[in-house]
């Protein structure tokens, strides 16, 4: 699942992963809250989550992978995607979305099918771009928070109203058990 780029620990990364064929699987399965367990896992393995947005068909996040992290970025992301995929499939089954589940079944490559994989929920790769300075971090956060109301997206009247992002943590000081302010990392 890596993007064929070596990611070093001790850096902040802008991470994106996308649903298979850009399908709105997160929305169709109503799996927005499944990300809470992914965020709990990040906290448990001490990989601070600095910001995020959960869109109908993709996720953007800012993650800090400390130097002493036992897992590299690709393992962190692939583990999260694996957990989320199981939850999305479970929720789709509960909602009776059989046609959508068939699309996901047909997307599994033969090699993966032989290993027991049943559904292709996410695209195989992800993007992990290093944020080399505070300006890049702030630019990524701005992009993340405005994504729900940018371009073709019209998911809220205002970016501040979109419920599945870290915007209220930054804009209104709302408490979050999962988020770490980027200034606590960057100094």
Rosetta blueprint (number, residue, H / E / L):
1 X L
2 X L
3 X L
4 X L
5 X L
6 X L
7 X L
8 X L
9 X L
10 X L
11 X E
12 X E
13 X E
14 X E
15 X E
16 X E
17 X E
18 X E
19 X E
20 X H
21 X H
22 X H
23 X L
24 X L
25 X H
26 X H
27 X H
28 X H
29 X L
30 X L
31 X L
32 X H
33 X H
34 X H
35 X H
36 X H
37 X H
38 X H
39 X H
40 X H
41 X H
42 X H
43 X H
44 X H
45 X L
46 X L
47 X L
48 X L
49 X E
50 X E
51 X E
52 X E
53 X E
54 X E
55 X L
56 X L
57 X L
58 X E
59 X E
60 X E
61 X E
62 X E
63 X E
64 X E
65 X E
66 X L
67 X L
68 X L
69 X L
70 X L
71 X L
72 X L
73 X H
74 X H
75 X H
76 X H
77 X H
78 X H
79 X H
80 X H
81 X H
82 X H
83 X H
84 X H
85 X H
86 X H
87 X H
88 X H
89 X H
90 X H
91 X H
92 X H
93 X H
94 X H
95 X L
96 X L
97 X L
98 X H
99 X H
100 X H
101 X H
102 X H
103 X H
104 X H
105 X H
106 X H
107 X L
108 X L
109 X L
110 X H
111 X H
112 X H
113 X H
114 X H
115 X L
116 X L
117 X L
118 X L
119 X L
120 X L
121 X L
122 X E
123 X L
124 X L
125 X L
126 X L
127 X E
128 X E
129 X E
130 X E
131 X E
132 X L
133 X L
134 X H
135 X H
136 X H
137 X H
138 X H
139 X H
140 X H
141 X H
142 X H
143 X H
144 X H
145 X H
146 X H
147 X H
148 X H
149 X H
150 X L
151 X L
152 X L
153 X L
154 X L
155 X L
156 X L
157 X L
158 X L
159 X H
160 X H
161 X H
162 X L
163 X L
164 X L
165 X E
166 X L
167 X H
168 X H
169 X H
170 X H
171 X H
172 X L
173 X L
174 X L
175 X L
176 X L
177 X L
178 X L
179 X E
180 X L
181 X L
182 X H
183 X H
184 X H
185 X H
186 X H
187 X L
